[in-house]
Each structure stands twice: as C-alpha cells, then as structure tokens.
Amino acid sequence: MSEKPNVENLIESNRKPILTARQVGVAAAFGGVALALVLAGVTIPIPGTPVVTDPREIFTTTGASLTGPIGGIVIGLLAGIAEPGIPLASLLAHVVGGIFNGLVYKNLSWRFRKNKIASLAAWALQVVLYYLLIGIPLFVIGIMVFYPDPEYGNFFGFLVALEVGGIPEMLFTTVVTTIIMAALPENLRRPLW
C-alpha cells in the first residue's frame, strides 16, 4: 500500500559508492609514497630549467589509475602539497592529472585487458599523454599564474623547455609503470571504482 521512503531505498541500494574504504586505503598508500619522496628530497634536476623532478609519478599514475578519479584527487593532493616553493602549481598538475589517469585507465587500457599487448600499449600511451597534455602543461600554467618570475621567460618557451627536459622522466616512468602493469595479475590491475 505505501511505498518505502526514498531515503530507505537509497540506503538499501546496491549502487556502488563513490569512494570505498579500499580505494581510500590504496590512494592513501600511493599518495603517501609520493609525498614521502617529496619530503625526502629525492629530486632530479631538469637541465636548462630551474625545475627539478622526482620519481613520484610512478606512484601517482599507477595509484590514480587503479583508484579512479576520486582516488586520483586524493593522490594528487598528497603528491603535490609539499612541493618545495611551488605547491599550488604542483597541486594543479597532480590533482587534474589524477583525475585524468583515473578516467583514462578504466576507459582505455582496462578495456583491452583481454589482449595484454594492446592493454600495455594503451597504458604507455596514457602515461605519455598525461605528461605531454596534462602534467607538464598544467605545471607550467600553475607556475606562470601563481609564481610569476621573469626567469621562466614566456609561456611557450618555458613549456617547451619543460617538455623537452621532462622526456627522460616520462620515458623512465612509462617503462617502469608498464613493467609493473605487465607483472601485476589481472585482479590487481582491476580499477577499484
């Protein structure tokens, strides 16, 4: 005769939550490692620029891909918050990058999981696109907007310098994370969202 109130229907719903405890734990672990690398001062200078890089991207790309866009935000916050001298630029790049990796992984690489070669090629493409279209450009935008300095020169000159300087890190991250994804069994590569 009477229908259950809508609130009860939502509570009893079988819909997947936006963020699970497992996603939070995995995101905190990957983001925590990225944060630890920054706090430990593990850096590599990019020749020809006043910027240094570090190996945290191994953890940000992999972790955000597995935990999805919401987990990517958590990882991005942890990965970027302690950036020495330029945290706002780093937060912009890592948070948006985390969202990008979370969305792209599930909708590209994971869709090819039945063909391991195609899945790994899609993964490598995802990492390269992250660097070239998201991470480095947003980092440059963040520096130019939040920390303007004549030393950086113009936007496009600085972008090109960082894109070229970031190639070794991009290649290193792509190779290492591709090896990791190749080694992980399917149940550990499955997106958690």
MARDO-879214 format. One record per residue (C-alpha): residue number from 1; residue in three letters; x, y, z. Coordinates in Angstrom, 1 decimal, decimal comma, m for minus. Layout:
+-----+------+--------+--------+--------+
! seq ! type !     xx !     yy !     zz !
+-----+------+--------+--------+--------+
! NUM !  ALA !      X !      Y !      Z !
...
+-----+------+--------+--------+--------+
END
This chain:
+-----+------+--------+--------+--------+
! seq ! type !     xx !     yy !     zz !
+-----+------+--------+--------+--------+
!   1 !  MET !    0,0 !    0,0 !    0,0 !
!   2 !  SER !    2,6 !    2,5 !    1,0 !
!   3 !  GLU !    6,0 !    2,7 !   m0,6 !
!   4 !  LYS !    9,2 !    2,9 !    1,5 !
!   5 !  PRO !   10,5 !    6,4 !    1,8 !
!   6 !  ASN !   13,1 !    7,3 !   m0,8 !
!   7 !  VAL !   15,8 !    7,6 !    1,9 !
!   8 !  GLU !   15,5 !    4,0 !    2,8 !
!   9 !  ASN !   15,7 !    3,0 !   m0,8 !
!  10 !  LEU !   19,0 !    4,8 !   m1,1 !
!  11 !  ILE !   20,4 !    3,2 !    2,0 !
!  12 !  GLU !   19,4 !   m0,3 !    0,8 !
!  13 !  SER !   20,6 !    0,4 !   m2,8 !
!  14 !  ASN !   23,0 !   m1,9 !   m4,5 !
!  15 !  ARG !   24,6 !    1,1 !   m6,2 !
!  16 !  LYS !   28,4 !    1,3 !   m5,9 !
!  17 !  PRO !   29,6 !    4,0 !   m3,5 !
!  18 !  ILE !   31,6 !    6,9 !   m4,9 !
!  19 !  LEU !   34,6 !    6,0 !   m2,7 !
!  20 !  THR !   35,2 !    2,7 !   m1,0 !
!  21 !  ALA !   37,4 !    2,1 !    2,0 !
!  22 !  ARG !   39,7 !    0,1 !   m0,3 !
!  23 !  GLN !   40,0 !    3,0 !   m2,7 !
!  24 !  VAL !   40,8 !    5,3 !    0,2 !
!  25 !  GLY !   43,5 !    2,9 !    1,6 !
!  26 !  VAL !   45,1 !    2,3 !   m1,8 !
!  27 !  ALA !   45,0 !    6,0 !   m2,7 !
!  28 !  ALA !   46,5 !    6,9 !    0,7 !
!  29 !  ALA !   49,3 !    4,4 !    0,2 !
!  30 !  PHE !   50,2 !    5,5 !   m3,3 !
!  31 !  GLY !   49,8 !    9,2 !   m2,4 !
!  32 !  GLY !   51,8 !    8,6 !    0,8 !
!  33 !  VAL !   54,7 !    7,2 !   m1,1 !
!  34 !  ALA !   54,6 !   10,1 !   m3,5 !
!  35 !  LEU !   54,6 !   12,5 !   m0,5 !
!  36 !  ALA !   57,4 !   10,7 !    1,2 !
!  37 !  LEU !   59,6 !   11,0 !   m1,9 !
!  38 !  VAL !   59,0 !   14,8 !   m2,0 !
!  39 !  LEU !   59,6 !   15,2 !    1,7 !
!  40 !  ALA !   62,8 !   13,1 !    1,5 !
!  41 !  GLY !   64,1 !   15,4 !   m1,2 !
!  42 !  VAL !   64,6 !   12,8 !   m3,9 !
!  43 !  THR !   65,0 !   15,0 !   m6,9 !
!  44 !  ILE !   66,5 !   15,1 !  m10,4 !
!  45 !  PRO !   67,3 !   18,5 !  m12,0 !
!  46 !  ILE !   65,9 !   19,2 !  m15,5 !
!  47 !  PRO !   68,8 !   20,6 !  m17,5 !
!  48 !  GLY !   68,3 !   24,1 !  m18,8 !
!  49 !  THR !   65,4 !   25,0 !  m16,4 !
!  50 !  PRO !   65,2 !   26,0 !  m12,7 !
!  51 !  VAL !   62,9 !   23,0 !  m12,1 !
!  52 !  VAL !   63,7 !   19,6 !  m10,6 !
!  53 !  THR !   61,7 !   16,4 !  m10,9 !
!  54 !  ASP !   61,3 !   13,2 !   m8,9 !
!  55 !  PRO !   60,1 !    9,6 !   m9,3 !
!  56 !  ARG !   56,8 !   10,2 !   m7,6 !
!  57 !  GLU !   55,0 !    9,9 !  m10,9 !
!  58 !  ILE !   55,4 !    6,2 !  m10,8 !
!  59 !  PHE !   53,1 !    6,1 !   m7,8 !
!  60 !  THR !   50,7 !    8,9 !   m8,9 !
!  61 !  THR !   50,0 !    7,5 !  m12,3 !
!  62 !  THR !   49,6 !    3,9 !  m11,1 !
!  63 !  GLY !   47,6 !    4,7 !   m8,0 !
!  64 !  ALA !   45,3 !    7,2 !   m9,7 !
!  65 !  SER !   44,7 !    4,7 !  m12,5 !
!  66 !  LEU !   43,7 !    2,0 !  m10,1 !
!  67 !  THR !   41,6 !    4,1 !   m7,7 !
!  68 !  GLY !   39,8 !    6,3 !  m10,3 !
!  69 !  PRO !   39,2 !   10,0 !  m10,4 !
!  70 !  ILE !   38,3 !   10,4 !   m6,7 !
!  71 !  GLY !   41,3 !    8,4 !   m5,6 !
!  72 !  GLY !   43,3 !   10,4 !   m8,1 !
!  73 !  ILE !   42,3 !   13,6 !   m6,3 !
!  74 !  VAL !   43,5 !   12,2 !   m3,0 !
!  75 !  ILE !   46,8 !   11,0 !   m4,6 !
!  76 !  GLY !   47,2 !   14,4 !   m6,4 !
!  77 !  LEU !   46,7 !   16,3 !   m3,1 !
!  78 !  LEU !   49,3 !   14,2 !   m1,3 !
!  79 !  ALA !   51,7 !   14,2 !   m4,2 !
!  80 !  GLY !   51,6 !   18,0 !   m4,7 !
!  81 !  ILE !   51,0 !   19,6 !   m1,3 !
!  82 !  ALA !   54,7 !   19,5 !   m0,2 !
!  83 !  GLU !   56,3 !   20,6 !   m3,4 !
!  84 !  PRO !   59,1 !   22,9 !   m2,3 !
!  85 !  GLY !   58,4 !   26,5 !   m3,2 !
!  86 !  ILE !   55,6 !   25,9 !   m5,7 !
!  87 !  PRO !   52,9 !   23,7 !   m4,1 !
!  88 !  LEU !   50,0 !   25,4 !   m6,0 !
!  89 !  ALA !   51,5 !   24,6 !   m9,4 !
!  90 !  SER !   52,2 !   21,0 !   m8,3 !
!  91 !  LEU !   48,7 !   20,6 !   m6,8 !
!  92 !  LEU !   47,1 !   21,8 !  m10,1 !
!  93 !  ALA !   49,1 !   19,4 !  m12,2 !
!  94 !  HIS !   48,8 !   16,4 !   m9,9 !
!  95 !  VAL !   45,1 !   16,7 !   m9,0 !
!  96 !  VAL !   43,9 !   17,2 !  m12,6 !
!  97 !  GLY !   46,5 !   14,5 !  m13,6 !
!  98 !  GLY !   45,0 !   12,1 !  m11,1 !
!  99 !  ILE !   41,5 !   12,7 !  m12,4 !
! 100 !  PHE !   42,8 !   12,2 !  m16,0 !
! 101 !  ASN !   44,6 !    8,9 !  m15,1 !
! 102 !  GLY !   41,7 !    7,5 !  m13,2 !
! 103 !  LEU !   39,3 !    8,2 !  m16,1 !
! 104 !  VAL !   41,6 !    7,2 !  m19,0 !
! 105 !  TYR !   42,8 !    3,9 !  m17,4 !
! 106 !  LYS !   39,4 !    2,4 !  m16,9 !
! 107 !  ASN !   38,1 !    3,6 !  m20,3 !
! 108 !  LEU !   41,2 !    2,8 !  m22,4 !
! 109 !  SER !   43,8 !    0,4 !  m21,1 !
! 110 !  TRP !   41,4 !   m1,7 !  m18,9 !
! 111 !  ARG !   39,1 !   m2,2 !  m21,9 !
! 112 !  PHE !   41,9 !   m4,0 !  m23,7 !
! 113 !  ARG !   42,7 !   m6,4 !  m20,8 !
! 114 !  LYS !   41,9 !   m9,5 !  m22,8 !
! 115 !  ASN !   44,8 !   m8,5 !  m25,1 !
! 116 !  LYS !   47,8 !   m7,9 !  m22,9 !
! 117 !  ILE !   49,9 !   m6,3 !  m25,7 !
! 118 !  ALA !   47,1 !   m3,8 !  m26,6 !
! 119 !  SER !   46,4 !   m3,1 !  m22,9 !
! 120 !  LEU !   50,1 !   m2,3 !  m22,2 !
! 121 !  ALA !   50,4 !   m0,2 !  m25,4 !
! 122 !  ALA !   47,3 !    1,8 !  m24,3 !
! 123 !  TRP !   48,8 !    2,1 !  m20,8 !
! 124 !  ALA !   52,1 !    3,5 !  m22,3 !
! 125 !  LEU !   50,1 !    5,9 !  m24,4 !
! 126 !  GLN !   48,1 !    7,1 !  m21,3 !
! 127 !  VAL !   51,3 !    7,9 !  m19,4 !
! 128 !  VAL !   52,8 !    9,8 !  m22,4 !
! 129 !  LEU !   49,6 !   11,8 !  m22,9 !
! 130 !  TYR !   49,5 !   12,5 !  m19,2 !
! 131 !  TYR !   52,9 !   14,1 !  m19,3 !
! 132 !  LEU !   52,6 !   15,9 !  m22,6 !
! 133 !  LEU !   49,0 !   17,1 !  m22,3 !
! 134 !  ILE !   48,2 !   17,3 !  m18,6 !
! 135 !  GLY !   51,0 !   17,2 !  m16,1 !
! 136 !  ILE !   53,7 !   19,4 !  m17,7 !
! 137 !  PRO !   51,4 !   22,0 !  m19,3 !
! 138 !  LEU !   49,3 !   22,4 !  m16,0 !
! 139 !  PHE !   52,5 !   22,6 !  m14,0 !
! 140 !  VAL !   53,7 !   25,4 !  m16,3 !
! 141 !  ILE !   50,4 !   27,2 !  m16,1 !
! 142 !  GLY !   50,5 !   26,9 !  m12,3 !
! 143 !  ILE !   54,0 !   28,4 !  m12,1 !
! 144 !  MET !   53,2 !   31,2 !  m14,5 !
! 145 !  VAL !   49,9 !   32,1 !  m12,7 !
! 146 !  PHE !   50,9 !   31,5 !   m9,0 !
! 147 !  TYR !   54,6 !   32,2 !   m9,1 !
! 148 !  PRO !   55,4 !   34,5 !  m12,0 !
! 149 !  ASP !   59,1 !   35,2 !  m12,4 !
! 150 !  PRO !   61,0 !   36,7 !  m15,4 !
! 151 !  GLU !   63,5 !   33,8 !  m15,1 !
! 152 !  TYR !   60,9 !   31,5 !  m16,6 !
! 153 !  GLY !   60,6 !   33,5 !  m19,8 !
! 154 !  ASN !   57,4 !   33,3 !  m21,9 !
! 155 !  PHE !   54,8 !   30,5 !  m21,5 !
! 156 !  PHE !   55,6 !   28,6 !  m24,7 !
! 157 !  GLY !   59,4 !   28,8 !  m24,2 !
! 158 !  PHE !   59,1 !   27,5 !  m20,7 !
! 159 !  LEU !   56,6 !   24,8 !  m21,7 !
! 160 !  VAL !   58,9 !   23,6 !  m24,5 !
! 161 !  ALA !   61,9 !   23,6 !  m22,1 !
! 162 !  LEU !   60,0 !   21,5 !  m19,5 !
! 163 !  GLU !   58,5 !   19,2 !  m22,1 !
! 164 !  VAL !   62,0 !   18,5 !  m23,6 !
! 165 !  GLY !   63,5 !   18,3 !  m20,1 !
! 166 !  GLY !   60,8 !   16,0 !  m18,9 !
! 167 !  ILE !   61,3 !   13,4 !  m21,7 !
! 168 !  PRO !   63,8 !   11,3 !  m19,6 !
! 169 !  GLU !   61,4 !   11,2 !  m16,7 !
! 170 !  MET !   58,4 !   10,5 !  m19,0 !
! 171 !  LEU !   60,3 !    7,6 !  m20,6 !
! 172 !  PHE !   61,5 !    6,3 !  m17,3 !
! 173 !  THR !   58,0 !    6,4 !  m15,8 !
! 174 !  THR !   56,4 !    4,9 !  m18,9 !
! 175 !  VAL !   58,9 !    2,0 !  m18,9 !
! 176 !  VAL !   58,8 !    1,3 !  m15,1 !
! 177 !  THR !   55,0 !    1,5 !  m14,8 !
! 178 !  THR !   54,5 !   m0,6 !  m18,0 !
! 179 !  ILE !   56,7 !   m3,3 !  m16,4 !
! 180 !  ILE !   54,6 !   m3,0 !  m13,2 !
! 181 !  MET !   51,3 !   m3,3 !  m15,1 !
! 182 !  ALA !   52,6 !   m6,2 !  m17,1 !
! 183 !  ALA !   53,7 !   m8,0 !  m13,9 !
! 184 !  LEU !   50,5 !   m7,5 !  m12,0 !
! 185 !  PRO !   47,8 !  m10,2 !  m12,2 !
! 186 !  GLU !   44,5 !   m9,0 !  m13,6 !
! 187 !  ASN !   42,8 !   m8,9 !  m10,2 !
! 188 !  LEU !   45,4 !   m6,3 !   m9,0 !
! 189 !  ARG !   45,1 !   m4,2 !  m12,2 !
! 190 !  ARG !   41,3 !   m4,0 !  m12,0 !
! 191 !  PRO !   40,0 !   m0,5 !  m11,4 !
! 192 !  LEU !   38,7 !   m0,1 !   m7,9 !
! 193 !  TRP !   35,8 !    2,1 !   m8,9 !
+-----+------+--------+--------+--------+
END
